[in-house]
Amino acid sequence: MILVANITNRCNMKCKMCDVGQGEKRNTFGRDIENEIFPDQWLKIVDRLGATEVVFCGVEPLLYHDFENLVKLISKTRNLKMTTNGWFLEKYLHVIKGNFKQVTVSLDGTQDIHDKIRGVKGCFERAFRGLLSLKKLGVPVRVSFAITPENTCCMVELFDILHSQNIPIIFNHFNYIHPEIAKRYELKQYNTKVYNAIDVNIEELYFAISKLRKKAQWLPYLSTKEQLIKYYQSIPVRNGKGMCRVFLEQLGNKRCIVGADGTFIPGNRCWIDKSLGNALDEPLTLPKDSKWLKEMVSSFEREGLPEPCYRLCCSKMK
């Protein structure tokens, strides 16, 4: 089983597409930013879940208050992976080397564009330098790129830079909830405080896809201009009959996501703000045993994915 461990809700950047980056005191999941459990508690969770692979996420995992000790405790018996903004990579090279099976670094454009989106000057240079250092040490690396209205113009250029260093990249389509849908479900307008998806340049994006479609990874994979227009410019409707990949994996006990305070959460960036219990509780109740979760999945199978799922969790378009 894979454990996705959101070990901290803190971050050192001000990313335009992120609620934490834009100064929310509580993050997407309604969790207090400073509430973190300790390394020995994470080890207990890993053991209790029987996780064979642990993926450190955050917001920014390298800001976890005792990262080195956490890695030492868990890497002895489990495969480790991590997603990071890369700012602190060089500081922790000695910890990462030999302990991580993969490190994913977020880069959202070439130097000037990435720094502008992230709100911190020099963050591209530090992240890229860290990437090359990890690669030199033999650590498998890749880049994750979040598509926004500001960076479609440099997708091909960044790919070429990374390709010259033999570093793979995955392009993630902009996840957000349409303001009208947010109102309908009484949600805050996720990721629309600064960006509006309708401002994504479809022509530039389609050009990048046409040029790179077989060379890069895409989540979700949208191959036609019509799909892009539908995804970015239309108000979502129920997505036909569909499955929620995250929920189904949890029901199958293949994957669990645990927040910084130990609570099970439905999914990274999930619009459903509902706790599924705490992984430290006695006795342990897994998400797959949740009556609410079973009813939710049953509803999705019967009625299709609801509107907010349309652009979240990389749900397959119908």
TORGU-98895 format. One line per 4 residues: number of its first residue (from 1); their letters; for each residue x, y, z of C-alpha. Coordinates in steps of 0.5 Angstrom, whole numbers, plus 500, padded with zeros to 3 digits. Example, Ala and Ser with C-alpha at 12.3 -4.5 7.8 and 13.67 -1.06 7.14 Angstrom:
# residues 2
1	as	525:491:516 ~ 527:498:514
This chain:
# residues 318
1	milv	500:500:500 ~ 502:507:498 ~ 502:512:504 ~ 502:520:501
5	anit	504:523:508 ~ 503:531:507 ~ 508:532:513 ~ 507:539:513
9	nrcn	502:545:511 ~ 507:550:511 ~ 511:553:505 ~ 516:559:504
13	mkck	513:561:497 ~ 507:565:495 ~ 505:561:489 ~ 499:565:486
17	mcdv	495:558:485 ~ 496:556:492 ~ 491:558:498 ~ 497:557:503
21	gqge	501:561:498 ~ 496:567:498 ~ 496:567:505 ~ 490:563:508
25	krnt	491:562:515 ~ 488:555:514 ~ 489:551:508 ~ 485:547:503
29	fgrd	483:542:508 ~ 481:547:513 ~ 487:544:517 ~ 491:549:522
33	iene	498:551:518 ~ 502:550:524 ~ 499:543:527 ~ 504:538:525
37	ifpd	505:531:529 ~ 512:528:530 ~ 517:523:527 ~ 515:517:532
41	qwlk	508:518:530 ~ 509:518:523 ~ 513:512:524 ~ 507:509:528
45	ivdr	502:511:522 ~ 507:507:517 ~ 507:501:521 ~ 500:501:523
49	lgat	498:502:515 ~ 503:497:513 ~ 505:502:508 ~ 511:499:503
53	evvf	512:506:500 ~ 511:513:503 ~ 511:519:499 ~ 513:526:503
57	cgve	508:532:500 ~ 506:538:504 ~ 505:544:502 ~ 513:544:503
61	plly	516:537:506 ~ 523:540:507 ~ 520:545:512 ~ 518:539:516
65	hdfe	520:541:523 ~ 525:535:524 ~ 525:532:517 ~ 532:529:518
69	nlvk	530:524:524 ~ 523:523:520 ~ 527:520:514 ~ 532:516:518
73	lisk	526:513:522 ~ 522:511:516 ~ 527:510:510 ~ 530:504:514
77	trnl	524:499:512 ~ 520:503:507 ~ 521:506:500 ~ 521:514:500
81	kmtt	519:519:495 ~ 518:526:495 ~ 515:532:492 ~ 518:539:493
85	ngwf	519:546:491 ~ 526:545:491 ~ 529:551:495 ~ 532:547:501
89	leky	534:541:496 ~ 542:543:497 ~ 541:543:505 ~ 538:536:505
93	lhvi	543:533:500 ~ 546:528:505 ~ 539:526:508 ~ 536:525:501
97	kgnf	542:521:498 ~ 541:514:499 ~ 534:514:502 ~ 529:517:496
101	kqvt	527:513:490 ~ 525:519:487 ~ 524:526:488 ~ 519:531:484
105	vsld	521:538:484 ~ 516:543:482 ~ 518:548:476 ~ 512:552:473
109	gtqd	516:556:467 ~ 523:558:465 ~ 527:562:470 ~ 523:569:470
113	ihdk	516:566:469 ~ 517:561:475 ~ 520:566:480 ~ 514:571:478
117	irgv	509:565:479 ~ 512:563:486 ~ 513:570:488 ~ 520:569:491
121	kgcf	526:571:487 ~ 532:566:485 ~ 527:560:487 ~ 528:557:480
125	eraf	536:557:480 ~ 536:554:487 ~ 531:549:485 ~ 534:547:478
129	rgll	541:547:482 ~ 538:542:487 ~ 536:538:481 ~ 542:537:478
133	slkk	546:536:484 ~ 541:530:486 ~ 542:527:479 ~ 549:527:480
137	lgvp	548:523:486 ~ 544:518:483 ~ 538:520:485 ~ 532:519:480
141	vrvs	529:526:479 ~ 523:529:475 ~ 519:536:474 ~ 512:537:475
145	fait	509:543:472 ~ 503:546:474 ~ 500:550:467 ~ 497:557:469
149	pent	495:563:465 ~ 502:565:465 ~ 506:560:463 ~ 504:556:457
153	ccmv	508:561:453 ~ 515:557:456 ~ 513:550:456 ~ 517:548:450
157	elfd	523:552:452 ~ 523:549:459 ~ 522:542:456 ~ 528:543:452
161	ilhs	532:545:458 ~ 530:539:462 ~ 531:534:456 ~ 538:537:455
165	qnip	539:534:462 ~ 535:528:461 ~ 530:530:466 ~ 523:528:465
169	iifn	517:533:466 ~ 510:532:467 ~ 505:537:465 ~ 499:538:470
173	hfny	493:542:467 ~ 490:547:472 ~ 486:545:477 ~ 481:549:480
177	ihpe	473:550:481 ~ 469:555:477 ~ 466:561:481 ~ 459:559:479
181	iakr	460:551:482 ~ 464:554:488 ~ 457:558:490 ~ 453:552:488
185	yelk	457:548:493 ~ 458:553:498 ~ 465:552:497 ~ 471:558:497
189	qynt	473:559:490 ~ 479:554:490 ~ 485:557:486 ~ 481:563:483
193	kvyn	484:568:487 ~ 489:570:482 ~ 488:566:476 ~ 482:565:472
197	aidv	482:558:468 ~ 479:562:462 ~ 485:566:461 ~ 489:560:459
201	niee	492:561:452 ~ 489:555:449 ~ 493:557:442 ~ 499:556:446
205	lyfa	497:550:450 ~ 495:547:444 ~ 502:548:441 ~ 506:545:446
209	iskl	501:539:447 ~ 502:538:439 ~ 510:539:440 ~ 511:535:446
213	rkka	505:530:447 ~ 509:524:446 ~ 515:526:449 ~ 512:529:456
217	qwlp	507:526:461 ~ 500:530:462 ~ 495:530:467 ~ 490:529:465
221	ylst	491:528:458 ~ 488:532:453 ~ 489:531:446 ~ 485:536:442
225	keql	483:543:442 ~ 476:542:443 ~ 478:538:449 ~ 482:544:452
229	ikyy	476:549:451 ~ 471:545:454 ~ 476:544:460 ~ 478:551:461
233	qsip	473:555:458 ~ 466:551:460 ~ 462:551:466 ~ 463:544:469
237	vrng	457:539:468 ~ 456:532:472 ~ 462:528:468 ~ 457:522:466
241	kgmc	458:516:469 ~ 465:516:472 ~ 470:513:478 ~ 473:517:483
245	rvfl	480:514:483 ~ 483:517:489 ~ 477:514:493 ~ 477:508:490
249	eqlg	484:507:491 ~ 483:508:499 ~ 477:503:499 ~ 481:498:496
253	nkrc	487:500:501 ~ 492:501:496 ~ 493:508:498 ~ 492:513:504
257	ivga	493:520:504 ~ 494:523:511 ~ 495:530:513 ~ 500:534:517
261	dgtf	496:532:524 ~ 495:525:522 ~ 488:525:519 ~ 486:521:513
265	ipgn	484:526:508 ~ 480:524:501 ~ 485:527:497 ~ 490:532:495
269	rcwi	487:538:493 ~ 480:535:494 ~ 474:540:495 ~ 471:535:500
273	dksl	473:538:506 ~ 471:532:511 ~ 475:528:516 ~ 475:520:515
277	gnal	478:519:522 ~ 485:520:525 ~ 491:515:523 ~ 493:515:530
281	depl	487:513:533 ~ 486:507:537 ~ 483:502:534 ~ 485:504:527
285	tlpk	479:505:522 ~ 482:505:515 ~ 478:510:510 ~ 476:503:506
289	dskw	472:502:513 ~ 468:509:512 ~ 461:508:511 ~ 461:515:509
293	lkem	466:514:504 ~ 463:508:501 ~ 456:512:500 ~ 460:517:496
297	vssf	463:512:492 ~ 457:509:491 ~ 454:515:489 ~ 459:517:484
301	ereg	458:510:481 ~ 451:511:480 ~ 450:518:478 ~ 457:520:476
305	lpep	462:525:478 ~ 459:532:481 ~ 461:538:478 ~ 467:540:482
309	cyrl	471:534:480 ~ 471:536:473 ~ 477:539:474 ~ 480:536:480
313	ccsk	484:529:481 ~ 485:529:474 ~ 479:526:473 ~ 478:523:466
317	mk	474:527:461 ~ 468:524:458
